[in-house]
Amino acid sequence: EPGRDYLFVPMHFMEATVGYLVIWDCVEMLHTRNIAPIVNTLTMAMRSFFAGKKLEYLNQMLSGISMRDNLTGLCNRLGYHHLASRLFKKTHSEGGRLGVIFIDMDKMKYFNDTFGHACGDDAIRSVSAAISSNVPEEAIPVRFGGDEFMVLTPADTREAVLKIISSILNAIPQEAEKRSMPDVPGISTGFVLTDPTSNLTLNDYVEEADRLMYNDKKARKAGRG
């Protein structure tokens, strides 16, 4: 504008110029030499803000890493206790139902003893990949430990859960082929649906799904025998 003075002061942060402090009608400020303290104060504020955001980001990254299983990328036990418990409590309080699926791999000793532990790891990866790619986006798949997995899914009917299990079973051969597995891993499964009117805990449902999984494993072994 005519008759106004403008001063553009570059704002530096690390190696970059991140913007400009624009001051108008600044003749008096130039005489009193107050610009340098203002710029320094703003620069220090930016550094403090950046340091705080960086720390927040690193904490989030570390939290995410600590809740993930290194071999499969699925949630580990810590992720189960943190994320699955939260989803269970939220759904339970809203009167909703969840599917709890327990999965145990078959023939793990065979893979490790016959082809080596590297092949055993590939078998676990094949099953975990089949699980993660065939559960709903809101589901929480967990590597419960060793060759055991658990899925907490918003699929709230028997038919919906059975469809998920069928999709996982159908995907395992494809995942095994991607990793050039000498044989296709098998799985045993059991599942339950939560009841919002019940006082059962998430662990209670997981234990029941685990029990049903072992019944499935025994029945299939008997059938093979």
C-alpha positions in Angstrom: 0.0 0.0 0.0 1.2 3.5 -0.7 2.7 5.3 2.3 3.5 2.1 4.3 6.8 0.5 5.1 7.3 -3.3 5.0 10.1 -5.4 6.3 10.6 -9.0 5.4 12.8 -10.9 7.8 13.7 -14.5 6.7 13.0 -17.2 9.3 15.7 -19.9 9.4 15.3 -23.4 10.9 18.1 -25.8 10.6 19.4 -25.6 7.0 16.2 -24.1 5.5 14.4 -20.8 5.2 11.0 -21.8 6.4 9.2 -18.5 5.9 9.3 -14.7 6.5 8.3 -12.5 9.3 6.5 -9.6 7.7 6.3 -6.3 9.6 4.6 -3.2 8.3 5.0 0.4 9.5 8.2 -0.8 11.0 10.3 2.4 11.0 9.9 2.9 14.8 10.9 -0.8 15.4 14.0 -0.3 13.3 15.1 2.6 15.4 14.6 0.7 18.7 16.3 -2.4 17.3 13.6 -4.8 18.6 13.5 -7.0 15.5 16.4 -9.3 16.4 14.9 -10.4 19.8 11.6 -11.0 18.1 13.1 -13.2 15.5 15.2 -15.1 18.0 12.1 -15.7 20.2 10.2 -17.0 17.2 13.1 -19.3 16.2 13.4 -20.7 19.7 9.6 -21.3 19.7 9.9 -23.2 16.4 12.7 -25.3 17.7 10.7 -26.2 20.9 7.6 -27.0 18.9 9.6 -29.2 16.5 11.4 -31.0 19.4 8.0 -31.7 21.0 6.5 -33.0 17.8 9.5 -35.1 17.0 9.4 -36.7 20.5 5.7 -37.4 20.1 6.3 -39.0 16.7 9.1 -41.2 18.0 7.0 -42.3 20.9 4.2 -43.3 18.5 6.7 -45.2 16.3 8.2 -47.0 19.3 4.8 -47.8 20.6 3.8 -49.2 17.2 7.0 -51.3 17.0 6.6 -52.7 20.5 3.1 -53.9 19.7 4.0 -55.6 16.5 5.5 -59.1 16.0 8.8 -58.9 14.2 8.3 -62.0 12.1 4.8 -61.5 10.9 3.9 -57.8 11.4 0.8 -58.8 13.2 0.0 -57.5 16.7 1.9 -59.3 19.5 0.7 -60.0 23.0 1.2 -56.3 24.0 -0.9 -55.3 21.0 -3.5 -57.8 22.0 -3.8 -56.4 25.5 -3.8 -52.8 24.3 -5.8 -52.8 21.0 -8.0 -55.9 21.3 -9.0 -55.2 24.8 -9.9 -51.6 23.8 -12.1 -52.8 20.9 -13.7 -55.5 23.1 -14.7 -53.0 25.8 -15.9 -50.4 23.3 -18.1 -52.9 21.4 -19.3 -54.5 24.6 -20.4 -51.1 26.1 -22.3 -50.3 22.9 -24.1 -53.6 23.0 -22.4 -55.1 20.0 -20.9 -58.5 19.3 -17.5 -59.6 18.0 -16.1 -62.8 16.6 -13.1 -64.3 18.4 -11.2 -66.7 16.2 -8.3 -68.9 17.5 -6.0 -70.4 15.0 -3.2 -73.0 15.5 -0.9 -74.2 12.8 -0.6 -77.9 12.0 2.7 -79.7 11.2 5.0 -77.1 12.6 7.3 -79.7 14.0 7.3 -81.4 10.6 8.4 -78.2 8.8 11.1 -77.4 11.4 12.5 -80.9 11.6 12.3 -81.8 7.9 13.1 -78.5 6.2 14.7 -76.4 8.9 13.6 -73.5 11.0 13.9 -71.0 8.2 11.2 -73.0 6.4 9.2 -73.1 9.6 9.4 -69.3 9.7 8.1 -69.1 6.1 5.2 -71.4 7.1 4.3 -68.9 9.9 4.6 -66.0 7.5 2.4 -67.8 4.9 -0.4 -68.3 7.5 0.0 -64.8 8.9 -0.2 -63.2 5.4 -3.3 -65.2 4.7 -4.9 -64.0 7.9 -4.0 -60.3 7.5 -5.2 -60.2 3.9 -8.6 -61.9 4.6 -9.9 -60.2 7.8 -12.0 -57.0 7.8 -10.1 -53.7 8.1 -11.3 -53.1 11.6 -10.3 -56.6 12.8 -7.2 -57.1 15.0 -5.1 -60.1 14.0 -2.6 -61.3 16.7 0.3 -63.7 16.7 -0.5 -65.1 20.1 2.8 -66.9 20.3 4.7 -69.5 18.4 2.4 -70.9 15.8 -0.8 -69.6 17.4 -2.9 -66.8 16.2 -6.0 -64.9 17.3 -8.4 -62.6 15.4 -10.8 -60.3 17.0 -13.3 -59.3 14.3 -16.4 -57.1 14.0 -18.0 -60.0 12.1 -20.8 -60.7 14.5 -22.6 -63.7 13.0 -21.6 -67.3 12.7 -21.9 -67.1 8.9 -19.6 -64.1 8.7 -16.9 -65.7 10.8 -17.1 -68.9 8.9 -16.6 -66.9 5.7 -13.5 -65.3 7.1 -12.1 -68.7 8.1 -12.8 -70.1 4.7 -11.0 -67.2 3.0 -8.0 -67.7 5.2 -7.9 -71.4 4.4 -8.2 -70.8 0.7 -5.4 -68.1 0.8 -2.8 -70.2 2.5 -1.8 -72.3 -0.5 -1.2 -69.2 -2.5 0.9 -67.6 0.2 2.9 -70.8 0.5 3.5 -70.8 -3.2 4.8 -67.3 -3.1 7.5 -68.4 -0.7 8.3 -71.6 -2.6 7.2 -73.8 0.4 7.9 -77.5 0.0 4.4 -78.2 1.5 1.3 -76.2 2.4 0.8 -75.4 6.1 -2.5 -76.4 7.6 -4.4 -74.8 10.4 -7.0 -75.8 13.0 -9.6 -73.2 14.1 -12.1 -72.5 16.7 -14.3 -69.5 17.2 -17.0 -67.9 19.5 -19.2 -64.9 19.3 -19.2 -62.4 22.2 -22.4 -61.7 24.1 -22.9 -58.1 25.3 -25.2 -59.3 28.1 -22.6 -61.6 29.5 -20.0 -60.8 32.2 -17.3 -62.9 30.4 -14.0 -61.2 29.7 -12.1 -61.2 26.4 -9.7 -63.7 27.9 -12.7 -66.0 28.7 -13.8 -65.9 25.1 -10.2 -66.5 23.8 -9.9 -69.6 26.1 -13.2 -71.0 24.8 -12.2 -70.4 21.2 -8.8 -72.1 22.0 -10.7 -75.1 23.4 -12.9 -75.4 20.3 -9.8 -75.2 18.1 -8.2 -78.2 19.9 -11.5 -80.1 19.4 -11.2 -79.3 15.6 -7.5 -80.4 15.6 -8.3 -83.7 17.4 -11.3 -84.4 15.0 -9.2 -83.8 11.9 -6.3 -86.0 13.3 -8.8 -88.7 14.0 -10.1 -88.4 10.4 -6.6 -88.7 9.0 -6.0 -91.7 11.2 
